[in-house]
Amino acid sequence: MKNILVIGAGRSTVYLIDYLLNNAAAHQWNITVADMDLQLAKSKTGAHPNAKAISFDINNAAQREAEIKNADLVISMLPAFMHGEVAKDCVRFGKHMATASYVSDLMKELDAEAKSKDIILMNEIGLDPGIDHASALKVIDEIHHKGGKIHTFKSFCGGLVAPESNDNPWGYKFSWNPRNVILAGQGTAQFLENGKIKFIPYNRIYSQTETIEVAGHGQFDAYANRDSIGYKDIYNLSDVKTMLRGTLRMPGYCIAWNSFVKLGLTDDSWKIHGSEKMTWAQLIDAFLPEGPGNMEQRMKEFLGKDASEDVLSKLKWLGIYEATPIPLKDATPAQILQDLLEKKWLLRETDKDMIVMQHYFGYTLDGKEKAIISSLVVKGQDQIHTAMAKTVGLPLAITVKNILNGKITSSGVQIPTTKNIYEDLLTELESFDVKFEEQEISL
């Protein structure tokens, strides 16, 4: 029997754990689901004979080490900053590890030792990062195999609300960690455009956008995300002239969100002492410059050219000018904003979310200019069985199976950019209706 330890039983684990349970008997797996909330863990394992749920404290070194020692492979579904101790223990005890998070500097430091012990530290094996890498490298490798030379690569992904559940003016509901949504885009985006390095600092991220069209699903706002240049060599695109990875939102979202960036309400670096004594109206008043008129008029003046009727109506719909008490004590502006939006952007029980991803490959083949547009759209079933959970959890689960079955023999720090990882993954994902539609264009 192989022992799999899943640390964390949050909203993104439903498909992951279900897949492991459904395959446990056939592959002789024992699965332990560990979470601080024992009842949450039990809700994921049910009465399955090959599974157990345990109460787990990641900061309890003795418990953490004991559970990792007993595992053949550890799946960490913790917040990214908490993977470190798990990864170090996995390498120390010679255990495989898988996570959907970006490769951290600490993870890179463990690469050599992991290779010496012939274990794999699989990272970036969720949706974005994850499916984006696998699906992009499939097409890149195919173009290169034909002798094509790729000069343009753009990739965008968004966790959105499905049109049938889109009943608020922002066109957005939370299907994943709300905190990550509030803090998204902070830092400076870096990418290549026509052979030149481009930077977009945070104060321009949501105003310097482009429009992406996905056939059959309309248009979306797209903004640059993180460091695209770092994937140039990883994607075997040494000669690429334009390379951009970005995030998708519904039309009008970005310029409206930029209002919060301008105001300072996405700042998580300082606390408002006595915030629990304030109302939302008082908070907005404190952030707006003084001037004539009511707060809505002052907001319009403050936003200047960005103060369209659409933006102003989105802001008003949130109730930010109302005398609603702020329930958080000594909170940061970002925490206060998150508290409000978790109420306003709640994914209700029967709501459906939607994942949209699109890659654009511009290339030259036999002296002719061509392009391939590869698009993925996945809709969730309800508040629990979301498209986000499906597209994060299934790549992890499938890859874990392939590691334990010996199909993936790589060691050290890995991401799904090689054929021995992505080929079987993408094939099996299609059986779950996670399938890309490709369109080839002659330019």
N, C-alpha and C positions, 0 to 999 in steps of 0.2 A: 504493500500500500504506500502511496505517496501522500505526504501531508502538506496541505496548502493553508497558509495563514493569511487571512484578509484583515488588515488593520484599518478600521473605519467602516461604518455602515450607513453613511449619509445618503443623500438623495441621488447621487450618481452611481450607486452600487446595485440597484435593483436588477438590471439585466446581467451584470457581471456575476452576481451571486447565483441568480437563477440558472445561468449557463453552466456554472461549475456544478451546481446541484444536479442538473439534468444529465450531466456527463460523468458524475462521480462513480456510479456503479460500473459503467462500461470501462472506465479507465482506472478503476481502483484508487480513487482519491478519498481521503478524509479531509474535510474542510472545517477550519475553525474561523468563525467570524468574531472579531474582537472590537469592542467599542466601550467607551466610558458609560454609555447608556445601555445597560444589559437588555432592557425590553426592546430597544431598537434593534439590537443584534438578533434577539430571538425572533423578532418579526420577519427577519430576512431568512433565517434558517428553518423556521417552522419545526415540524417533527421529522425532518429528513434523517434517515438512519446513518448517513455518512457525514452528518454535520453537527456541530455544537456551537453554541454562542457563549461567550465569556465577557465578564466585565474587565476592562483593560485600561490601564493608565500608562500612557507612553513614557511618562516621567519616572515610573517605577522600574529602575534598571534591572532589578532581580527578576521581576515578572517578564519584562521585555526580553531579556536574554534567555530565560527558560523557554518561552514560547517560540522564539526564533531558532533556538537549538533543536527544537522538536520538529521544525518544519523542513521540507525540502525546497519550498519556494514561498517567498513572502510577497504579498501584494500590498503596497502602501497606498491607501486612499486618504491619507492625512493631508492637511494643508501643506503646500510645497516646502515651507520653511521647517517643517517637522520631520522631513525624510532623513535628515542627516544621521541621527543616532541609529535609526533602523538600518540604513545602508552600511554604516560602520560595523554594526553587529553582524549583518549578513556576510560581509567580507571576512570578518574575524572567524566566524563559525563555518564558512564555506557553503553558504546558502544562496540560491538564486533570488533575485529581486526584480519586481516589475512595478512601474508607476507611470501615470499619465503625465507627470509634470516635466517641465523643461530640465535639461541637464544642468545641474548646478556646478559651481567651482569645486565644492566638496566632492561631488560625485566624480568629477574628472580626476581628482587626486587619488581616488580609489581604483582607477582603471588598471594600473599595472599589477597591483596585488590581486585584483579579481581575476585577471588573466592568468596569473601564476597558480591560482587555485582552480582554474577552469570553470569559473562560474560567470553567469551573465547578469549584468545590471541593466535591465531593459528600461529605458526612459522614453518619454514622448510617444506613448502608445495608447492615446485616447482619440479624441476628435481633432482638435487643433491645439497642441500638436498631436499628430498621430496619423489619422486617416489622410490628412493633407499631405504628409510626407510620402506615404505609401502610394497614393493615387498619382501624385506628381511624378515620382520616380519611375512608375510604370510607363507613363507616356514619354518621359525624358529618355529612358533607356530604349524605348521602341524607335524614337526619332533618331537617336544616335546609331542604333543598329542599322537603320536604312541609309546612313551616311548624311543625315541632316545636321545642320549647324543652327543651334538655338541662339537667337539674339535677344528675345524678349520673353520674360516669364513674370506673370502676375498671378497671385493667388489670394482669394478673399474667402472669409468664412464668417457666419453669424449665427448665433443662437437667438431666434426670434419667436414671435407668436404667430400661429397659423392664421390665415385670413378669416376663417370662420369663428375664431376666438378673439379677433382683433377689435375690441370694443372700447378702446380709449384713444385719445388723440395722439399719444406718443407712439402707438404701435409697438409697445414693448411690455413684456411681463417676465418676471424672474423664473428661469428654469435651471439656474445654477447659482453659485455663490454670489449673493448680492454685493458683498464687499468688493469683489473683484470687478463688478460692473461699475461701482462708484469710483474706483481708483484707476479704471482702465485708461490707457493712453499716457499715463504720467511717465516722465522721462522724455527722451528725444528719439523720434523715429529716424532711422537711417535706411536709405535705399539707393539704388542706382537708377538713373534716368538718362537715356541717350549717352551712356558712357561716363556720366558725371555723378559724383557722390552728392546726395541731397540730404539735408537735415530738416526735420520739422519739430520744433520744440513744443512742449505741452500746450503753451498758450495759443498755438495755431493748429493743433491736431484736428480739432472739430470744425474748423472753418476752412481748412485747405483739404477739401474732399473731392472725390469724383463719383460719377454715376455709373453703376454696373447694371446691365440688363441680363436677366436670366430667362431664357425662353419659356413662355407659359406661366411665368410667375412675376413678371413686371420688373420695375426698377428698384434699386437700393442705393442708399448712401454708402460710400466706402471710404474709410480713413486708414492711413498707414499705421502699422503696428510694429513696435519694437525694432530690432535690428535685422533687416532683410539681408544685408550684405554678408552676415555671418553664415548664411546658408548657401552662398555661391559655390564654395568648394564642396560642401556636403552634398549638394545636388548635382555635382559634376558639370557645373556651368561656368567654367573658367573664362569663357569668351563672351559671356552674356553682357549686353549693353544696358538693358533695362531689367531690373529685378525688384519686385515689390510684393510684400506680404501684408495683408490688411484685414480689417474687420468690417462686417456689413451691419447696417441698421436700416430701418424703414425710412423712406423719404421724409425729410424734415426733422428727423431726430437729432442729427449732429449739430445743426446750427442752434437748435433749442437747447441742447445739452451744454453748448458752449456758453450759454448764459450763466450756468452754475460755475463753470470754470472761471469766467470773468469776475463773478461776484466773490469767489473764494470758498464756495460751499463744498468743493471736493477736496479741500485741504485736510489732511489727516495728521498734520505735524504739530498742532497746538490745540489746547483745550479752552473752551469757553467756561470759565468758572461761574457757577450759578446758572448754568443753562437750564436747569430744571425749574427755574423761577421765571423763565421767559416764555412768550408765545411765539408762534411762527411770524406773526405780524411784527413783533418787536425785533425778532432776529433779522428779518429782511430790512427793516428800517435801519438797523445797526450797520448792515453791510452797504446800504445805498448812500451815496453822497447826499448831503442836504440840498434842498432846492424847492421851488414852488410846486404846488399841486399835490395830489394824493400819491400813494406809493406806486400805483400802476403807472401814473404819469411820470413819476421819477424813474421807474424802471425803464420806460420807453426812452427817456432822455439818456439814461446811462448806457443802454445797449446801442444807441445810435442807429447806424445803417442796418444792424441785425434785428431791429425791433419790428419785424413784420407782424401782421395780425395773427398769422399762424403761430409764431413763436410766443407772442403775448397770451394767446388763448391757451396754449399748452401750459404755460406757467400758472395762469389763473386756475386752470382745472385742477392743479395739484393742491390748491388751497393755501398757498404760501402767504397770502395777504390776510388770512383769517386769524382770529384770536384763539387758535388751537394751542393748548399747552404742550410744551416740549417735555416728554417724559424722562429724558436722560440727564443724569447728573454729571456736571463737569465733563461734557462730551466734546469731541472734536466736531468741526463743521461737517466733515464727511460722515461721521457716525449719526449726526442729527438728520442729515439728508437721507441716509440709508434707512433710518427708522421710518421716515415719512413714505419713502418709495416702496418699502416692503408692504405697506398697507395699500397703497394706490396701485401698485403693479403686481398684485398677488395673482398667481396662476390658480384659478379656482378649480374645484374638483373635476369638472367635466371639460375644462379648457384643454386645448391642444397647443403644444409648442411646435416649432419648425426649425430645422437646420438647413441652411443654404450654404453651399460651397461652390466656388467656381475657380478653375485654373484657365489661364490663357497662355498658350505657347506660340510664339512667333518664330518661324525658322525658315531657313533656305535649304532647298533640296533640289539637286540637279539644275541649279541656276534659277529656280522658280521660288517665289515667295509664297509661303503657306502659313496657315494657322490652325491650331486645334483648340477648341473650347470644350472643356470637360466640366460638367455640372452635376451636382448632387443636391437633391431635395428630399428630406426625410421629415415626416410628420409624426408627432407623438399620438398616443391614444388618450391620455388623460393626465391629471396632475401628478400621478405617481409614475406611470409608464411613459416617460417623456422621450422625445427624440434625442434630447441631450444625454439622458442616462443611457439610452441605447447606443449612441455613437461614441460615447466615452467608455462604457463598460464592455461592449462586445469585442472591440479590438484588443483590450487587455486580456479578456478571458480566452479568446481564440489563440493569442500569442502564448499565453501561459500553457495552454494545452500542447502547442507545438514545441515549446521548450521541454516540457516534461516527457513528451513522446520521442524526443531526440531529433525532431525535424529541423530544429534550429540548434546548431552546434557552435555558433559564435560565442566568444567569451569576452569579458570586460564590459565597458560601457558601450551600449548600443542604442540606436534609434532605428525605426523601420524604413531604412533607405536602401537596403540591399534586397536583391531578388529572393534570396532564401528566406527572408522574413516577410516581404510584402506580397509575394505571389499567392501563397496559400491563404493569407489573411484576406486579401481582396476577393478571392474566389468564394470563400465561405461567407463573407459579409453579404455577397449578392443573394445568398439563400435566405437572408433576413431582410431583403428588400433595401439594402444599403448599396445602391448601384449607381455608378456614374453614367451619364449620357454624353457621348462624344460627338462633336460636330467638326468636320474638317472643311476648311475654307481655302480657296485659292485667292491670293491677294493681287 
